[in-house]
Amino acid sequence: MPRPILATISTEAMAYNLAQVKSRIQQVQQSSLAYAHRQVMTIAVIKANAYGHGTLNAIKGFAQADALGMIDLADAVLCRENGWDKPILLLEGFFDASDIPLLQHHQLTTAIHHDEQVALLSEAKAVGKPIDVMVKFNTGMNRLGFHISRASHVLDQLHQLQKNNIVGRIGCMTHFANADLCHDAVDESLAQMNRIKDLFGDRVSVCNSAASLRYPEFALVGTENWIRPGICLYGSTPFQTDKEGIPDVVFKPVMTLTARVLAVQSIQKGASIGYGSTFTATEAMRIAVVACGYADGYPRSAKLGTPVMVDGIASRIIGRVSMDMLTVDITHIPNVGVHSQVVLWGEGGPSIDQVAESAGRIGYELMCNLAKRVPLQIVE
């Protein structure tokens, strides 16, 4: 039989989390007549193999999204080949002139964030439907994007490409650096976008997960708004700690990582456990050796006391996480034996953010680092 470890992916939880984000925006939209005629569309971000959950699984779970956002052109083509016919936004845009025919053929929307991309488009041939673009501006992240002062110049170039049927609709976007932390920094970024959004026909995308939840009114700055939730759609927090949730918004974990007990040991006071003998028993104990280690994507840096659930009872990791195994205290759980189930994170266990915080990591990393050797089971 296969090694007893499993990651369960719930497409129902994906759909539920997407609905929660939409509801958060709708509540604000319904609170003022000023927002009545403003459209809000949701781009479900599924980059990095849908944060480790599987691109094709995400297509099912986020069927009610208005669009998908991703990085890799190959993933976009995969989505098209598997029936996704709504917009797809390439968040980093395209990388080479050879990508442009695929953008045209598959009707993909591309981010534009530097002059070389504009130059490559100007050399392209008009084939089929023009390419919709979202011009990205750097408003404080200092990662990708044009400076706000260049908005008119870039737009003039793209308007010429519109006339040549290379470019279709044009919008603008940015990425907040501090939506999870600081209102002032977000206000400054938004103020920069407000200065130029009218140039782009009010087609605007500014809100990531944190901004959509903490500042939902920012999702309504334009006439046609595209929000880009990512991590929250998978049940993890976009904020610094798991305690910084948004009132009345509860997300379901999409990924549940479980493993089985391989062995049970009884140790005496003074005995140590694992590499480096980092844990020494202060009394007689029973311990369970679990079929999960850092080669599966569980963080080696998980501290003593990192929570787990064993046969439905809360427990803790003791000793250092090994490549293929970790050790759990079961002194207080008398009926644990070989094959008992351990929930490492997700439904029925600690949240992935609790585990990440204990390991000095973030939930994003744990999701994306799930090893290929861990089988996925899809539940709807």
C-alpha positions in Angstrom: 0.0 0.0 0.0 1.1 3.6 -0.4 2.9 5.4 2.4 0.1 6.6 4.8 0.1 10.3 4.2 -2.5 12.3 2.3 -3.5 15.8 1.4 -7.2 16.2 0.9 -8.4 19.2 -1.3 -11.9 20.4 -0.9 -13.4 22.2 -3.9 -16.5 22.9 -1.9 -14.3 24.9 0.5 -12.8 26.8 -2.4 -16.3 27.7 -3.6 -17.3 28.7 -0.1 -14.3 30.9 0.4 -14.8 32.7 -2.9 -18.4 33.4 -1.9 -17.2 34.9 1.4 -14.9 37.4 -0.4 -17.7 38.4 -2.8 -20.1 38.8 0.1 -17.6 41.1 1.9 -17.5 43.5 -1.1 -21.3 43.3 -1.7 -22.0 44.4 1.9 -20.1 47.6 1.3 -21.5 48.0 -2.1 -25.1 47.8 -0.7 -24.3 50.3 2.0 -24.2 53.4 -0.2 -26.0 54.5 -3.4 -22.7 55.9 -4.6 -21.6 52.3 -5.3 -24.8 51.2 -6.9 -23.6 51.2 -10.5 -20.1 50.1 -9.9 -19.2 46.6 -11.1 -16.9 44.3 -9.0 -15.5 41.2 -10.7 -13.4 38.6 -8.9 -10.1 37.2 -10.3 -9.3 34.0 -8.4 -5.5 33.8 -8.2 -4.3 30.3 -8.9 -0.6 30.9 -9.4 2.0 28.4 -8.3 -0.2 25.4 -9.1 -3.1 27.1 -7.2 -0.9 27.5 -4.1 -0.1 23.8 -4.2 -3.7 22.7 -4.5 -3.7 21.8 -8.2 -4.6 24.1 -11.1 -7.3 21.9 -12.5 -8.8 21.5 -9.0 -9.0 25.2 -8.7 -10.9 25.5 -12.0 -13.6 23.4 -10.4 -13.6 25.1 -7.0 -13.6 28.6 -8.5 -16.1 28.0 -11.2 -18.1 31.1 -10.0 -15.1 33.4 -10.3 -15.3 36.0 -13.1 -11.6 35.4 -14.1 -8.5 33.5 -13.1 -5.1 35.1 -12.4 -1.8 33.2 -12.8 1.8 33.5 -13.7 2.6 30.8 -16.2 1.4 30.9 -19.8 1.4 27.1 -19.9 -1.0 27.0 -17.0 -3.3 29.5 -18.8 -3.3 27.2 -21.9 -4.0 24.2 -19.6 -7.1 26.1 -18.2 -8.3 26.9 -21.7 -7.9 23.3 -22.8 -9.9 22.1 -19.8 -12.9 24.3 -20.5 -12.2 27.7 -18.8 -13.7 30.2 -21.2 -13.8 33.3 -19.0 -10.9 35.9 -18.7 -7.4 34.8 -17.6 -5.0 37.4 -16.4 -1.2 36.8 -16.6 0.0 38.6 -13.6 3.6 39.1 -14.7 2.6 39.5 -18.3 4.5 37.7 -21.1 8.2 37.2 -21.4 9.0 36.9 -25.0 7.7 37.7 -28.5 7.0 34.0 -29.0 4.3 34.2 -26.3 2.2 36.8 -28.2 0.6 34.3 -30.6 -0.5 32.2 -27.7 -2.0 35.3 -26.0 -4.0 36.0 -29.2 -5.0 32.4 -29.9 -6.2 31.7 -26.3 -7.6 35.2 -25.7 -5.5 35.9 -22.6 -5.3 39.2 -20.8 -1.7 40.3 -20.0 -0.2 42.6 -17.5 2.1 45.2 -19.0 4.8 46.5 -16.6 7.8 47.5 -18.6 8.7 49.1 -21.9 10.0 46.0 -23.5 6.6 44.4 -23.4 5.1 47.4 -25.2 7.9 47.3 -27.8 7.2 43.6 -28.4 3.5 44.2 -28.9 4.3 47.0 -31.4 6.2 44.5 -33.5 3.4 41.8 -33.4 1.0 41.0 -36.2 -2.7 41.6 -35.7 -4.2 38.0 -35.6 -7.7 37.3 -34.3 -9.1 39.2 -31.4 -6.9 42.0 -29.9 -5.2 41.4 -26.6 -6.7 43.0 -23.5 -4.0 44.5 -21.2 -3.8 45.7 -17.6 -1.0 48.3 -17.2 0.7 47.7 -13.9 2.0 50.7 -11.8 4.5 50.7 -9.0 2.9 52.5 -6.1 5.2 51.5 -3.3 6.0 47.8 -3.7 9.0 48.6 -5.9 8.7 45.2 -7.6 6.9 45.5 -11.0 5.3 48.4 -12.7 5.6 51.8 -14.3 5.9 54.9 -12.3 2.7 56.8 -12.1 4.2 59.8 -13.9 4.5 57.7 -17.0 0.9 56.8 -17.3 0.0 59.1 -20.1 3.0 58.2 -22.2 2.4 54.4 -21.9 -1.3 54.9 -22.6 -0.5 56.8 -25.8 1.6 53.9 -27.0 -1.1 51.4 -26.2 -3.8 53.5 -27.9 -1.8 53.3 -31.1 -1.7 49.6 -30.7 -5.4 49.6 -30.3 -5.8 51.3 -33.7 -3.6 48.6 -35.2 -5.9 45.8 -33.6 -3.0 44.5 -31.5 -4.4 45.7 -28.1 -8.0 45.5 -27.0 -9.3 46.8 -23.7 -6.9 48.7 -21.5 -7.0 48.8 -17.7 -4.7 49.7 -14.8 -3.6 47.7 -11.8 -1.3 47.9 -8.8 -0.3 45.7 -5.9 -0.4 47.0 -2.3 2.7 46.4 -0.3 1.1 46.9 3.1 -2.6 46.0 2.9 -2.0 43.6 5.8 -0.3 46.1 8.0 -0.7 49.9 7.4 -3.6 52.0 6.4 -1.5 55.1 5.6 0.7 53.2 3.1 -2.4 51.8 1.4 -4.0 55.2 1.3 -1.0 56.6 -0.5 -0.9 53.8 -3.1 -4.7 54.3 -3.7 -4.2 58.0 -4.1 -1.7 57.4 -6.8 -4.1 55.1 -8.7 -6.9 57.6 -8.3 -4.9 60.2 -10.1 -4.7 58.0 -13.2 -7.7 55.7 -13.2 -9.8 58.0 -15.3 -7.3 57.7 -18.1 -8.0 54.0 -18.3 -11.8 54.2 -18.5 -12.1 53.4 -14.8 -11.1 49.7 -15.4 -9.1 49.2 -12.2 -7.6 46.3 -10.2 -6.1 47.2 -6.8 -7.3 44.8 -4.2 -5.5 41.6 -3.2 -6.7 39.3 -0.4 -5.8 41.6 2.5 -7.2 44.7 0.9 -10.4 43.0 -0.2 -11.0 41.9 3.4 -9.7 44.9 5.4 -10.5 47.7 3.0 -13.4 46.4 0.9 -14.4 50.0 -0.1 -11.1 50.1 -2.1 -12.6 47.5 -4.4 -15.1 50.1 -5.5 -12.8 52.9 -6.6 -13.5 52.5 -10.3 -16.6 51.9 -12.5 -15.3 48.4 -13.5 -13.3 46.9 -10.6 -11.4 43.6 -10.6 -10.3 42.2 -7.2 -7.6 39.6 -7.0 -8.0 37.4 -3.9 -5.5 34.7 -3.5 -4.4 33.2 -0.2 -7.8 33.6 1.5 -9.5 31.5 -1.1 -7.5 28.6 0.2 -8.5 29.2 3.8 -5.3 30.9 5.0 -4.9 34.4 6.4 -3.3 37.2 4.4 -2.4 38.9 7.7 0.7 38.5 9.9 -0.9 36.2 12.4 -3.8 33.8 12.4 -5.4 36.0 15.1 -5.9 39.0 12.8 -9.1 37.8 11.2 -11.8 40.0 9.9 -15.0 40.0 12.0 -17.9 38.0 10.4 -15.6 36.5 7.7 -14.7 32.9 8.3 -12.9 30.8 5.8 -12.7 27.0 5.4 -9.4 25.2 5.1 -9.1 23.8 1.6 -6.1 21.6 2.2 -6.1 19.0 5.0 -2.8 17.1 5.6 -3.2 13.8 7.4 -0.8 10.9 8.2 -0.9 7.7 10.1 1.0 6.5 13.1 3.9 4.2 12.1 5.0 3.2 15.6 4.3 3.8 19.3 7.1 4.0 21.8 7.2 4.1 25.6 10.1 6.1 27.0 11.3 6.7 30.5 12.2 10.0 32.3 15.5 11.3 31.0 15.2 9.7 27.5 15.7 12.0 24.5 13.9 12.0 21.2 15.2 12.5 17.6 18.2 14.1 16.0 20.2 16.3 18.2 18.3 15.0 21.3 16.4 18.4 21.3 13.7 17.0 23.6 14.3 15.2 26.9 11.4 13.6 28.8 10.8 14.9 32.3 8.6 11.9 33.0 7.6 8.6 31.5 5.8 9.2 28.2 4.2 7.5 25.3 5.1 8.9 21.9 3.8 8.2 18.3 6.0 8.2 15.3 4.1 9.7 12.4 4.6 9.2 8.6 5.3 12.9 7.8 8.5 14.8 7.6 10.2 17.7 5.9 10.5 15.8 2.6 6.7 15.9 2.5 6.7 19.7 3.0 6.1 19.8 6.7 8.4 22.5 8.1 11.6 21.2 9.7 11.6 24.4 11.8 8.4 23.4 13.6 9.0 24.1 17.3 8.4 21.9 20.3 4.6 22.2 21.0 3.5 22.7 17.4 -0.1 21.5 17.5 -1.5 18.4 15.9 -4.7 16.4 16.3 -4.4 12.6 17.1 -7.6 10.6 16.8 -9.5 13.8 17.4 -7.6 14.8 20.5 -5.2 17.8 20.6 -1.5 17.1 21.1 1.9 18.5 20.2 5.1 17.7 18.3 8.1 16.8 20.4 11.7 16.4 19.1 13.1 17.5 15.7 11.1 16.9 12.5 13.0 14.3 10.4 13.0 13.8 6.6 10.2 11.3 6.7 8.9 11.2 10.2 7.9 13.4 13.2 7.1 12.5 16.8 4.0 13.4 18.8 3.3 13.2 22.5 0.4 10.7 23.1 0.9 10.3 26.9 -2.6 11.6 27.5 -4.3 9.7 24.6 -4.3 6.0 25.7 -5.9 4.3 22.7 -3.5 5.5 20.0 -1.9 2.7 18.0 -0.3 2.0 14.7 -2.6 3.3 11.9 -4.2 6.0 14.2 -4.9 9.2 12.2 -3.0 12.4 12.8 -4.3 15.7 11.4 -1.3 17.9 10.8 -3.2 20.9 9.5 -6.6 21.6 8.1 -10.2 20.3 8.7 -10.4 18.8 12.2 -6.9 19.9 13.2 -4.8 23.1 13.7 -5.0 25.7 10.9 -2.1 25.8 8.5 -1.4 29.3 9.8 -1.0 28.0 13.4 1.6 25.5 12.1 3.3 28.1 10.0 3.5 30.6 12.9 5.0 27.9 15.2 7.6 27.2 12.5 8.4 30.9 11.8 7.0 30.5 8.3 3.8 31.7 6.6 0.9 29.6 5.4 1.7 30.4 1.7 5.0 28.5 2.0 3.5 25.4 3.6 0.9 25.1 0.9 3.4 25.7 -2.0 6.0 23.4 -0.5 3.7 20.4 -0.2 5.9 17.6 -1.8 4.9 15.9 -5.0 5.2 12.6 -3.2 2.2 13.4 -1.1 -0.9 12.1 -2.8 -3.8 14.5 -3.3 -7.4 13.4 -2.8 -10.1 15.7 -4.2 -13.4 16.0 -2.4 -16.4 18.1 -3.6 
